[in-house]
Amino acid sequence: MRWPTADETNAALRHVYTGVGVATATLVLVGLSQGDATTIGNAVRQIGSGVASIIAGVSALIPVVSGIYAALSASPLSRLLQMQKNPEIKQVVAVPGTATAALTATIPGDKITAK
């Protein structure tokens, strides 16, 4: 799933504004005062602007979060843990004295080892 673009959000909000405009005009015909109608319209526009700002903020954060996730999943420890869960891998032996060998000590079991 992807977040909507700014243009998609604005297009959806135009439909919401049109619907609110029709509903407000109908309420004015039935007896709602013009001041109340204007207040309702302004409130809906503020809500729409808030929603657009939230979507823009989340859309800006997605690349940052994706980058952090990619960095974590590419770490040696993460890769060793993925290999440990893989049923097609019988055993992984790290070269003793290396940084990877030190990581193997933190992984339970004997599938990932430095021996």
TORPA-4810 file (N, C-alpha, C, O; in nm, 3 decimals):
<nodes>
NODE_1_0.084_-0.118_0.000_0.000_0.000_0.000_0.089_0.124_0.000_0.192_0.128_0.066_M
NODE_2_0.046_0.224_-0.075_0.121_0.348_-0.078_0.031_0.461_-0.032_-0.092_0.453_-0.042_R
NODE_3_0.093_0.567_0.017_0.017_0.686_0.058_-0.020_0.766_-0.066_0.055_0.765_-0.165_W
NODE_4_-0.134_0.834_-0.062_-0.172_0.914_-0.179_-0.077_1.033_-0.197_-0.020_1.085_-0.100_P
NODE_5_-0.062_1.074_-0.322_0.020_1.191_-0.351_-0.057_1.316_-0.310_-0.175_1.310_-0.278_T
NODE_6_0.011_1.430_-0.312_-0.054_1.556_-0.277_-0.167_1.586_-0.375_-0.272_1.635_-0.335_A
NODE_7_-0.146_1.557_-0.505_-0.252_1.582_-0.603_-0.373_1.493_-0.580_-0.487_1.537_-0.594_D
NODE_8_-0.349_1.366_-0.544_-0.461_1.275_-0.515_-0.538_1.321_-0.392_-0.661_1.315_-0.388_E
NODE_9_-0.465_1.367_-0.291_-0.530_1.416_-0.169_-0.613_1.540_-0.198_-0.727_1.551_-0.153_T
NODE_10_-0.557_1.632_-0.275_-0.631_1.754_-0.309_-0.754_1.722_-0.392_-0.858_1.785_-0.374_N
NODE_11_-0.745_1.626_-0.484_-0.860_1.587_-0.565_-0.970_1.530_-0.477_-1.088_1.563_-0.495_A
NODE_12_-0.933_1.445_-0.381_-1.033_1.388_-0.290_-1.096_1.497_-0.204_-1.217_1.496_-0.181_A
NODE_13_-1.014_1.591_-0.157_-1.067_1.699_-0.073_-1.162_1.788_-0.152_-1.258_1.841_-0.095_L
NODE_14_-1.138_1.807_-0.282_-1.231_1.886_-0.363_-1.369_1.823_-0.363_-1.470_1.894_-0.358_R
NODE_15_-1.375_1.690_-0.368_-1.505_1.621_-0.363_-1.571_1.640_-0.227_-1.692_1.660_-0.218_H
NODE_16_-1.490_1.633_-0.122_-1.544_1.654_0.013_-1.599_1.796_0.026_-1.708_1.816_0.079_V
NODE_17_-1.523_1.893_-0.024_-1.567_2.033_-0.016_-1.697_2.053_-0.095_-1.785_2.126_-0.050_Y
NODE_18_-1.708_1.989_-0.210_-1.831_2.001_-0.289_-1.950_1.943_-0.214_-2.057_2.003_-0.210_T
NODE_19_-1.929_1.827_-0.155_-2.037_1.764_-0.077_-2.079_1.849_0.041_-2.198_1.863_0.069_G
NODE_20_-1.982_1.906_0.111_-2.013_1.992_0.226_-2.083_2.119_0.179_-2.173_2.169_0.246_V
NODE_21_-2.042_2.171_0.064_-2.107_2.290_0.009_-2.252_2.264_-0.023_-2.338_2.347_0.007_G
NODE_22_-2.281_2.151_-0.084_-2.419_2.115_-0.116_-2.500_2.097_0.012_-2.612_2.146_0.023_V
NODE_23_-2.442_2.026_0.110_-2.514_2.004_0.236_-2.538_2.136_0.308_-2.646_2.156_0.364_A
NODE_24_-2.440_2.224_0.307_-2.455_2.353_0.374_-2.560_2.438_0.304_-2.641_2.503_0.370_T
NODE_25_-2.557_2.439_0.171_-2.657_2.516_0.097_-2.797_2.464_0.126_-2.891_2.542_0.139_A
NODE_26_-2.811_2.334_0.136_-2.940_2.274_0.168_-2.985_2.316_0.308_-3.102_2.348_0.330_T
NODE_27_-2.891_2.315_0.403_-2.926_2.355_0.540_-2.963_2.503_0.547_-3.051_2.540_0.625_L
NODE_28_-2.897_2.587_0.466_-2.932_2.729_0.464_-3.075_2.746_0.412_-3.150_2.829_0.463_V
NODE_29_-3.111_2.669_0.312_-3.247_2.676_0.258_-3.350_2.633_0.362_-3.463_2.683_0.364_L
NODE_30_-3.310_2.539_0.448_-3.404_2.489_0.547_-3.408_2.577_0.673_-3.500_2.563_0.754_V
NODE_31_-3.312_2.666_0.689_-3.320_2.753_0.804_-3.190_2.779_0.878_-3.191_2.852_0.976_G
NODE_32_-3.080_2.722_0.835_-2.951_2.747_0.900_-2.906_2.888_0.863_-2.919_2.929_0.747_L
NODE_33_-2.853_2.960_0.958_-2.809_3.097_0.928_-2.683_3.095_0.843_-2.607_2.999_0.845_S
NODE_34_-2.661_3.203_0.769_-2.544_3.213_0.683_-2.415_3.207_0.763_-2.317_3.148_0.719_Q
NODE_35_-2.414_3.267_0.881_-2.295_3.264_0.967_-2.260_3.122_1.010_-2.143_3.084_1.009_G
NODE_36_-2.363_3.044_1.047_-2.338_2.904_1.084_-2.287_2.824_0.964_-2.200_2.739_0.978_D
NODE_37_-2.343_2.851_0.847_-2.301_2.781_0.726_-2.154_2.812_0.694_-2.078_2.723_0.657_A
NODE_38_-2.117_2.937_0.709_-1.977_2.976_0.685_-1.884_2.909_0.786_-1.775_2.864_0.750_T
NODE_39_-1.927_2.902_0.911_-1.847_2.837_1.014_-1.827_2.690_0.983_-1.717_2.637_1.000_T
NODE_40_-1.932_2.623_0.939_-1.922_2.480_0.903_-1.824_2.464_0.786_-1.739_2.375_0.788_I
NODE_41_-1.837_2.548_0.685_-1.748_2.539_0.568_-1.603_2.560_0.607_-1.515_2.487_0.561_G
NODE_42_-1.577_2.659_0.691_-1.440_2.685_0.735_-1.384_2.569_0.817_-1.267_2.534_0.804_N
NODE_43_-1.468_2.510_0.901_-1.424_2.397_0.984_-1.384_2.278_0.896_-1.283_2.212_0.920_A
NODE_44_-1.466_2.251_0.794_-1.435_2.139_0.705_-1.306_2.166_0.627_-1.226_2.075_0.607_V
NODE_45_-1.285_2.290_0.584_-1.160_2.324_0.513_-1.039_2.308_0.605_-0.934_2.261_0.562_R
NODE_46_-1.054_2.346_0.731_-0.943_2.328_0.826_-0.912_2.180_0.847_-0.796_2.141_0.855_Q
NODE_47_-1.016_2.100_0.858_-0.996_1.955_0.873_-0.926_1.900_0.749_-0.833_1.820_0.761_I
NODE_48_-0.970_1.942_0.631_-0.907_1.896_0.507_-0.761_1.937_0.500_-0.677_1.858_0.457_G
NODE_49_-0.731_2.060_0.541_-0.592_2.105_0.541_-0.509_2.024_0.640_-0.393_1.992_0.613_S
NODE_50_-0.567_1.991_0.754_-0.497_1.909_0.853_-0.467_1.770_0.801_-0.358_1.718_0.819_G
NODE_51_-0.567_1.710_0.735_-0.546_1.577_0.677_-0.437_1.581_0.571_-0.352_1.493_0.566_V
NODE_52_-0.439_1.684_0.487_-0.336_1.697_0.383_-0.198_1.713_0.446_-0.101_1.657_0.396_A
NODE_53_-0.189_1.788_0.555_-0.060_1.806_0.622_-0.011_1.676_0.684_0.108_1.646_0.678_S
NODE_54_-0.101_1.600_0.743_-0.063_1.470_0.802_-0.011_1.376_0.694_0.091_1.311_0.713_I
NODE_55_-0.082_1.369_0.583_-0.039_1.281_0.474_0.096_1.326_0.420_0.182_1.242_0.390_I
NODE_56_0.116_1.456_0.406_0.245_1.506_0.357_0.357_1.472_0.455_0.466_1.434_0.414_A
NODE_57_0.329_1.486_0.585_0.430_1.454_0.686_0.466_1.307_0.687_0.583_1.271_0.694_G
NODE_58_0.364_1.221_0.680_0.389_1.076_0.679_0.464_1.038_0.552_0.554_0.954_0.555_V
NODE_59_0.425_1.098_0.440_0.493_1.068_0.313_0.641_1.108_0.319_0.726_1.042_0.260_S
NODE_60_0.671_1.216_0.390_0.810_1.257_0.404_0.888_1.162_0.495_1.009_1.146_0.478_A
NODE_61_0.820_1.100_0.591_0.889_1.009_0.684_0.912_0.870_0.625_1.003_0.800_0.670_L
NODE_62_0.835_0.830_0.528_0.846_0.695_0.473_0.986_0.665_0.421_1.039_0.558_0.452_I
NODE_63_1.050_0.755_0.343_1.187_0.723_0.300_1.286_0.711_0.415_1.377_0.629_0.410_P
NODE_64_1.268_0.791_0.519_1.358_0.785_0.635_1.343_0.650_0.705_1.442_0.584_0.735_V
NODE_65_1.219_0.610_0.730_1.193_0.482_0.797_1.240_0.367_0.710_1.297_0.270_0.761_V
NODE_66_1.218_0.377_0.580_1.265_0.270_0.490_1.416_0.258_0.492_1.470_0.148_0.490_S
NODE_67_1.485_0.372_0.498_1.631_0.368_0.506_1.681_0.305_0.634_1.776_0.227_0.632_G
NODE_68_1.616_0.339_0.745_1.655_0.279_0.874_1.630_0.128_0.872_1.714_0.051_0.918_I
NODE_69_1.515_0.086_0.819_1.483_-0.056_0.811_1.586_-0.130_0.723_1.631_-0.239_0.757_Y
NODE_70_1.621_-0.068_0.610_1.719_-0.131_0.520_1.854_-0.146_0.588_1.921_-0.249_0.575_A
NODE_71_1.895_-0.043_0.662_2.024_-0.050_0.731_2.023_-0.159_0.837_2.120_-0.233_0.851_A
NODE_72_1.914_-0.168_0.912_1.907_-0.271_1.016_1.901_-0.412_0.957_1.965_-0.504_1.008_L
NODE_73_1.824_-0.428_0.850_1.811_-0.563_0.793_1.938_-0.607_0.720_1.956_-0.726_0.696_S
NODE_74_2.025_-0.513_0.685_2.149_-0.549_0.617_2.265_-0.570_0.715_2.375_-0.604_0.673_A
NODE_75_2.240_-0.550_0.843_2.348_-0.568_0.941_2.389_-0.715_0.948_2.309_-0.804_0.920_S
NODE_76_2.514_-0.741_0.984_2.560_-0.881_0.994_2.475_-0.965_1.091_2.444_-1.080_1.062_P
NODE_77_2.438_-0.907_1.205_2.358_-0.983_1.300_2.223_-1.020_1.241_2.176_-1.133_1.257_L
NODE_78_2.160_-0.927_1.172_2.030_-0.954_1.111_2.042_-1.063_1.005_1.957_-1.151_0.995_S
NODE_79_2.148_-1.056_0.926_2.166_-1.159_0.823_2.191_-1.296_0.885_2.142_-1.397_0.835_R
NODE_80_2.267_-1.300_0.995_2.289_-1.428_1.063_2.159_-1.484_1.119_2.133_-1.604_1.110_L
NODE_81_2.077_-1.397_1.176_1.949_-1.442_1.230_1.856_-1.493_1.119_1.781_-1.589_1.139_L
NODE_82_1.861_-1.429_1.001_1.782_-1.477_0.888_1.830_-1.614_0.842_1.749_-1.700_0.808_Q
NODE_83_1.962_-1.634_0.842_2.017_-1.765_0.803_1.978_-1.872_0.905_1.956_-1.988_0.869_M
NODE_84_1.971_-1.833_1.032_1.934_-1.930_1.135_1.791_-1.978_1.114_1.760_-2.094_1.142_Q
NODE_85_1.704_-1.893_1.067_1.564_-1.930_1.046_1.541_-2.004_0.915_1.436_-2.065_0.896_K
NODE_86_1.637_-2.000_0.825_1.621_-2.061_0.694_1.639_-2.213_0.704_1.746_-2.259_0.743_N
NODE_87_1.536_-2.291_0.671_1.547_-2.438_0.683_1.640_-2.499_0.579_1.680_-2.615_0.594_P
NODE_88_1.676_-2.426_0.474_1.764_-2.480_0.370_1.911_-2.469_0.408_1.997_-2.526_0.341_E
NODE_89_1.941_-2.396_0.515_2.080_-2.382_0.560_2.102_-2.473_0.680_2.033_-2.462_0.781_I
NODE_90_2.198_-2.564_0.667_2.223_-2.660_0.774_2.305_-2.597_0.886_2.271_-2.611_1.004_K
NODE_91_2.413_-2.527_0.850_2.499_-2.465_0.951_2.583_-2.356_0.886_2.622_-2.365_0.769_Q
NODE_92_2.609_-2.253_0.965_2.697_-2.144_0.922_2.812_-2.139_1.022_2.790_-2.128_1.143_V
NODE_93_2.933_-2.145_0.970_3.052_-2.141_1.055_3.129_-2.014_1.022_3.174_-1.996_0.908_V
NODE_94_3.144_-1.927_1.120_3.220_-1.803_1.101_3.367_-1.828_1.131_3.401_-1.918_1.208_A
NODE_95_3.452_-1.749_1.073_3.596_-1.761_1.096_3.626_-1.712_1.237_3.593_-1.598_1.271_V
NODE_96_3.688_-1.797_1.321_3.718_-1.756_1.459_3.806_-1.631_1.463_3.896_-1.614_1.380_P
NODE_97_3.779_-1.544_1.559_3.857_-1.423_1.578_3.806_-1.303_1.499_3.863_-1.195_1.509_G
NODE_98_3.700_-1.321_1.421_3.646_-1.209_1.342_3.527_-1.147_1.414_3.476_-1.200_1.513_T
NODE_99_3.484_-1.032_1.362_3.367_-0.965_1.420_3.242_-1.052_1.407_3.157_-1.053_1.496_A
NODE_100_3.231_-1.123_1.296_3.116_-1.212_1.277_3.119_-1.325_1.379_3.014_-1.366_1.429_T
NODE_101_3.236_-1.376_1.409_3.247_-1.481_1.509_3.200_-1.431_1.646_3.137_-1.505_1.721_A
NODE_102_3.231_-1.306_1.677_3.185_-1.249_1.804_3.033_-1.240_1.807_2.971_-1.258_1.911_A
NODE_103_2.973_-1.211_1.692_2.826_-1.203_1.686_2.761_-1.340_1.705_2.652_-1.350_1.760_L
NODE_104_2.829_-1.445_1.660_2.770_-1.578_1.672_2.751_-1.619_1.818_2.664_-1.701_1.848_T
NODE_105_2.829_-1.562_1.908_2.816_-1.596_2.050_2.684_-1.544_2.107_2.636_-1.596_2.208_A
NODE_106_2.624_-1.443_2.043_2.498_-1.388_2.092_2.377_-1.461_2.038_2.264_-1.435_2.081_T
NODE_107_2.398_-1.554_1.945_2.287_-1.627_1.883_2.277_-1.765_1.947_2.373_-1.842_1.942_I
NODE_108_2.162_-1.796_2.006_2.148_-1.927_2.070_2.145_-2.041_1.968_2.108_-2.022_1.852_P
NODE_109_2.183_-2.158_2.012_2.180_-2.276_1.927_2.316_-2.301_1.863_2.411_-2.226_1.887_G
NODE_110_2.325_-2.407_1.781_2.453_-2.441_1.720_2.448_-2.434_1.567_2.540_-2.481_1.500_D
NODE_111_2.341_-2.376_1.512_2.333_-2.361_1.367_2.428_-2.252_1.318_2.487_-2.265_1.211_K
NODE_112_2.442_-2.145_1.394_2.535_-2.035_1.364_2.645_-2.043_1.467_2.621_-2.025_1.587_I
NODE_113_2.768_-2.071_1.422_2.876_-2.094_1.517_3.008_-2.041_1.464_3.019_-2.007_1.346_T
NODE_114_3.107_-2.034_1.550_3.242_-1.994_1.511_3.341_-2.103_1.546_3.461_-2.075_1.557_A
NODE_115_3.296_-2.224_1.563_3.384_-2.334_1.603_3.437_-2.408_1.481_3.512_-2.504_1.495_K
</nodes>
